[in-house]
Amino acid sequence: MSNQVSDEARVIPLRPEPARPDAPDPAPREPLWRDLVGEVLRRERLAQERTLRDVADAARISLPYLSEVERGRKEASSEVLAAAAHALGLGLGDLLSLTQSELIRQSAAARRAATTTGHHRPYGGLCLAA
Protein backbone atom coordinates (compact mmCIF):
# COMPACT_ATOMS: atom_id res chain seq x y z
CA MET A 1 0.00 0.00 0.00
CA SER A 2 1.52 3.27 -1.11
CA ASN A 3 0.83 6.58 0.62
CA GLN A 4 1.79 9.27 -1.87
CA VAL A 5 1.80 12.87 -0.72
CA SER A 6 1.45 15.62 -3.28
CA ASP A 7 4.24 18.19 -3.49
CA GLU A 8 1.63 20.87 -4.13
CA ALA A 9 0.32 22.92 -1.22
CA ARG A 10 -3.38 23.20 -0.73
CA VAL A 11 -4.34 26.88 -0.98
CA ILE A 12 -7.36 28.12 0.91
CA PRO A 13 -8.21 31.65 -0.22
CA LEU A 14 -9.14 34.04 2.58
CA ARG A 15 -10.76 36.49 0.20
CA PRO A 16 -13.02 35.49 -2.67
CA GLU A 17 -11.61 35.79 -6.16
CA PRO A 18 -12.81 38.79 -8.18
CA ALA A 19 -16.02 38.06 -10.04
CA ARG A 20 -15.79 37.35 -13.73
CA PRO A 21 -17.91 39.60 -15.95
CA ASP A 22 -20.02 36.61 -17.08
CA ALA A 23 -20.47 35.22 -13.54
CA PRO A 24 -23.77 35.64 -11.67
CA ASP A 25 -23.91 38.24 -8.91
CA PRO A 26 -22.15 36.98 -5.78
CA ALA A 27 -23.92 36.61 -2.47
CA PRO A 28 -23.68 39.71 -0.27
CA ARG A 29 -20.59 39.72 1.96
CA GLU A 30 -20.61 40.09 5.71
CA PRO A 31 -19.88 43.67 6.76
CA LEU A 32 -16.43 44.30 8.22
CA TRP A 33 -16.17 45.40 11.85
CA ARG A 34 -14.00 48.39 10.93
CA ASP A 35 -16.65 49.59 8.46
CA LEU A 36 -19.37 49.29 11.07
CA VAL A 37 -17.37 51.08 13.78
CA GLY A 38 -16.59 53.88 11.34
CA GLU A 39 -20.24 54.24 10.37
CA VAL A 40 -21.29 54.45 14.01
CA LEU A 41 -18.60 57.02 14.87
CA ARG A 42 -19.54 59.18 11.87
CA ARG A 43 -23.27 58.90 12.59
CA GLU A 44 -22.75 59.90 16.23
CA ARG A 45 -20.47 62.80 15.28
CA LEU A 46 -22.91 64.14 12.70
CA ALA A 47 -25.86 63.72 15.08
CA GLN A 48 -23.99 66.01 17.49
CA GLU A 49 -23.28 68.43 14.61
CA ARG A 50 -19.55 68.27 15.32
CA THR A 51 -16.69 68.51 12.88
CA LEU A 52 -14.07 65.87 12.33
CA ARG A 53 -11.47 68.34 13.60
CA ASP A 54 -13.41 68.97 16.82
CA VAL A 55 -13.70 65.28 17.64
CA ALA A 56 -10.11 64.51 16.60
CA ASP A 57 -8.81 67.32 18.83
CA ALA A 58 -10.95 66.22 21.78
CA ALA A 59 -9.81 62.60 21.33
CA ARG A 60 -6.17 63.58 20.72
CA ILE A 61 -6.22 61.65 17.45
CA SER A 62 -4.89 63.07 14.20
CA LEU A 63 -7.67 64.32 11.93
CA PRO A 64 -6.53 62.21 8.93
CA TYR A 65 -6.41 59.07 11.09
CA LEU A 66 -9.90 59.64 12.51
CA SER A 67 -11.16 60.23 8.98
CA GLU A 68 -9.63 56.91 7.89
CA VAL A 69 -11.27 55.16 10.86
CA GLU A 70 -14.67 56.67 10.02
CA ARG A 71 -14.33 55.50 6.41
CA GLY A 72 -13.42 51.96 7.51
CA ARG A 73 -9.93 52.19 6.06
CA LYS A 74 -8.09 51.65 9.37
CA GLU A 75 -8.45 49.04 12.10
CA ALA A 76 -8.28 51.27 15.16
CA SER A 77 -6.89 50.02 18.46
CA SER A 78 -9.13 49.81 21.50
CA GLU A 79 -7.34 52.87 22.90
CA VAL A 80 -8.17 54.94 19.80
CA LEU A 81 -11.76 53.71 19.78
CA ALA A 82 -12.16 54.55 23.47
CA ALA A 83 -10.71 58.04 22.92
CA ALA A 84 -13.03 58.69 19.97
CA ALA A 85 -16.02 57.35 21.91
CA HIS A 86 -15.21 59.51 24.95
CA ALA A 87 -14.80 62.58 22.73
CA LEU A 88 -18.37 61.91 21.58
CA GLY A 89 -19.64 61.46 25.14
CA LEU A 90 -19.85 57.68 24.84
CA GLY A 91 -18.10 54.89 26.67
CA LEU A 92 -16.26 52.17 24.78
CA GLY A 93 -19.06 49.77 25.72
CA ASP A 94 -21.61 52.15 24.21
CA LEU A 95 -19.66 52.30 20.95
CA LEU A 96 -19.31 48.53 20.80
CA SER A 97 -23.00 48.03 21.61
CA LEU A 98 -24.06 50.45 18.86
CA THR A 99 -21.69 48.73 16.45
CA GLN A 100 -23.08 45.31 17.36
CA SER A 101 -26.61 46.58 16.72
CA GLU A 102 -25.50 47.86 13.32
CA LEU A 103 -23.91 44.49 12.53
CA ILE A 104 -27.13 42.69 13.42
CA ARG A 105 -29.19 45.12 11.31
CA GLN A 106 -26.93 44.85 8.26
CA SER A 107 -26.55 41.07 8.53
CA ALA A 108 -30.32 40.62 8.71
CA ALA A 109 -30.78 42.89 5.68
CA ALA A 110 -28.13 40.93 3.76
CA ARG A 111 -29.82 37.61 4.64
CA ARG A 112 -33.19 38.96 3.49
CA ALA A 113 -31.65 40.18 0.23
CA ALA A 114 -29.88 36.86 -0.33
CA THR A 115 -33.08 34.92 0.25
CA THR A 116 -35.07 37.04 -2.20
CA THR A 117 -32.36 36.94 -4.89
CA GLY A 118 -31.63 33.23 -4.51
CA HIS A 119 -28.08 33.64 -3.22
CA HIS A 120 -28.72 31.78 0.00
CA ARG A 121 -26.12 29.09 0.43
CA PRO A 122 -24.27 27.73 3.43
CA TYR A 123 -20.91 29.18 4.30
CA GLY A 124 -18.16 26.90 3.06
CA GLY A 125 -15.14 28.93 4.12
CA LEU A 126 -12.54 28.68 6.80
CA CYS A 127 -13.79 28.98 10.36
CA LEU A 128 -11.47 29.90 13.21
CA ALA A 129 -12.45 29.29 16.79
CA ALA A 130 -10.71 30.20 20.01
Stockholm file with secondary structure:
# STOCKHOLM 1.0

chainA/1-130         MSNQVSDEARVIPLRPEPARPDAPDPAPREPLWRDLVGEVLRRERLAQERTLRDVADAARISLPYLSEVERGRKEASSEVLAAAAHALGLGLGDLLSLTQSELIRQSAAARRAATTTGHHRPYGGLCLAA
#=GR chainA/1-130 SS CCCCCCSSCCCCCSSCCCCCTTSCCCCCCCCCHHHHHHHHHHHHHHHTTCCHHHHHHHHTCCHHHHHHHHTTCSCCCHHHHHHHHHHTTCCHHHHHHHHHHHHHHHHHHHHHHHHHHTCCCCCCSCCCCC
#=GC SS_cons         CCCCCCSSCCCCCSSCCCCCTTSCCCCCCCCCHHHHHHHHHHHHHHHTTCCHHHHHHHHTCCHHHHHHHHTTCSCCCHHHHHHHHHHTTCCHHHHHHHHHHHHHHHHHHHHHHHHHHTCCCCCCSCCCCC
//
